[in-house]
Amino acid sequence: MRFANRFHAGKALAEHLLHFENDLNALVLGLPRGGVPVAFEVAERLNLPLDVFLVRKIGVPFRRELAMGAVSIGNIQLFNHELIDQLSIGARDIEEATAREAEELNRQDELFRHGRRAPTIKGKTVILVDDGLATGSTMAVAIKALRLQNPLRIVAAVPVGAAASCRSLAADADEVICAVHPEHFIAVGTWYEDFSPTSDEEVIHLLDRSHDELAFAVAAVTPRPITQF
């Protein structure tokens, strides 16, 4: 199965998460940037709040698309030491790459929220969504960081993921949903017809749209005070 784009993938993924529909104690968090369009469709279908959880892949210095680790907001870090040793990556290169991604995290936090507070995680069921799972390092560090906020449960959900990574993630998340989980994976992009980069502007638009729709829905069902004459 190939997805037309991330929105199509999100709709397909949502069908595997219907047991969370209208759950007042659940929320959807997308991993920017590419996970946000997927998460938007999941949140729409399940009628749940949408937000982001900021994590950045730390790329190998001479091949940045290859992850040697990841860092989340709050400076929670996770590294693939086997890969680092195999490629003989020095400590200084690791520090510089990590600092660069941490700086980008702070930029994104200010840009995407523009004044909105981060959601409360404690006691909540968190559905953590990305557009795919290759090595799983980005999702793993996000889960590690979220655990520090004492959620009730963490559900890792992706439209497609390498079978081995989906299995290994079960040790970190309370539930793992990989809608498609091939043994021969290659790369996330090969499972999409359109895998063009998601822009900052699109992330902001989707977050604003979801926030406004939820606020409107809450206002529509909130009883108005009775005025006595």
N, C-alpha and C positions, 0 to 999 in steps of 0.2 A: 504494500500500500504506500502511495506517495500522497502528500498533502499539497493542495494547490498553493497555500500560503499559511502564515501563522494563524490567521483568523479561522480558516478551515480546520487547522489542527486543533485549535482551542475548542471548537464545537464538537469535534470527535472525542477529545479528551473528556469533556464535560459529561458525556454519556456514561463514562466509567465512574463518575463521582456523584451520581444522583442520590446516593444515600446521605449526602450532606445538604440537599436542597432545603432552603428556608431554615437552616439551622441557626438559631439566634446566637449561638456561642461559637460560631465559626467565621473565619475570614480567609480571603485569598490574597496571597502575596506573590507578585511576579518578580522574577530576577531580571533586572534591566541588562541590556535593552530588549533583546529578542524575546524574553519570556513574558513581557508585559502584554503584547497583543494576544498571546495565547491565554494568559490569565484573565484578560478582559472578557473574553468569550465565556470562560468558565464561570466567572463571577456573575455575568449576565444570566446565564442559563440556570445557575443555582440560586440566584437572588441573594448574593452575599456581598459584603463590602470588599472593595479592592484597594490594595496599596502595593508598595514596592518594598523589597528587602535588598539592600545594596551590598553586592558582592562583586569583586573583580578578579578575573583570572590573572595570575602572574605568569607571564610568558617567558619561555627560554630566551635569553638575550639575543641570540642570533636566529631565532625562529619563534617569533612572538605568538603565533597561532597555536603552538604546542605548550600546554600548561605544565609548569613545574610546581604549581601551587595556586593558592587563592587567598584573598584577604577580604574580610567583611568590614562593614561600618563598626566602629568600636575596636578596630585593629585586632580582630581574631584571625589568626593565620594557620594555614595548613599547607605542608609541603610534601612533594613526592621525592623523598630522599634517595630512593633507588634510582630514579631518573637523573637527579642532580649528580649523584656519584658516577653514574654511567657516562654522563656528558662532561664530567669534570668542571662543573660550574662553580666558580669561586664565591666566597662569602660576600665580597664587595659587589659583585654583579647581582647577587640575590637581594642585598640591601637596597641597591639602586632601583631595581625593578619593583620591589615591594613599596618603596617610598613613592614611586611614580604612580602606582595604582591606588595607593592610599590617598594621594592628593586628588586623583580623579573621583574617588568616592565622595570626598568632602564637597567637591564641585557639584556632583550629581545630587547629593542630599539637599543642598540649597536650591538647586535649579528645579528639581522635580516637585518638591514640597511647597516652595514659595510661601512659607508662613504656616502651612498646615502641620499639626503635630503628628508624630509617628503614632500608629495605633497601639493600643494596649495589647500585649501578647500574653500576659500572665493569665492562666486559667482558660485560655482559648484553644480551640482546635484550629491549627494553622495549616492551610493547604498551600504548599510551596510549589510554584509552577515555573518551569523553564521550557524553552522550545525544543530541547533535546538533551540527552545524557550521553556524553562520550566517555571520558575518564571518570566522571562523577565528582571530580575534586571541587568544583564550584558549588554544587549542591551540598556536598558533605560539609564544607566550611560554613555554609549558610545554616545548616541544621545545628552545627556545633555552637554557632553564635546565638541562634534562637533559643537553645536549651538554657542559656544563662538567664533568659527572661521568664522561665518557668511556665511554658505553655502546657495545656492539658495533653495535647497530642500534636505531633507533626506528621503531616501526610506529604510525601514527596511525589509530585505528579508531573509526568511529561508525556507528550504525544508519541515520542519514539526514543528508545535508549538501547545502547549495547546491552545484550543479555547479561553479560558478566557484570557490568556496572550496575544494572538494576538489581541483580542478586546481592552484590556486595553492599549496596546502599541499605539493604534491609537491616543491617547491623546498626545503622544510625537513625533511621526514621521509624516511626511507629507503624506506618503503612506506606508501601511503595506502589504507585500506579504507573506502569509503563504500558501505554495503549498498544504500542507495537514494540517488540523486543527481539530483533533479529540476532542470531549468533554471528553472522557476517555483517558487520555494521558499516565499516569504512569511515563515514563522517555524518554529522547531523544534516548538513546541507544536501546530501544525496537523497534524502527522503522528502524533499520539498521541490516543487516545480519553481516556486519563487521564494528564494532565501536571501533577498536583498536586505541590506542592513536596516535596522530600525533606528530612526533618528531620535534625538532628544525631543524635538518638537512633537513627534508622534506619541512618545511616552507621556509627555505633559498633557496632550490633548485627551488621551484615553483615560488618564487618571482624573482629570478635571471632569470629563464627561461622566465617568462612573460615580464620582463624588456628588455631582449635581443631580444625577438621576436618583441616587439613594436618598439624598436630602429631600427631593421632591416627593418620593414615595412615603417617607416618614411623615412629612407635613400633611400629606393627603389622608393619612389614617389617624392623625392626632386630633382628638376631640377639641373643639373650640369651647372656651369658657362660656357659660350661660350668663347673659347679662340680665340682671333683675331690675325691673322698673318699679 
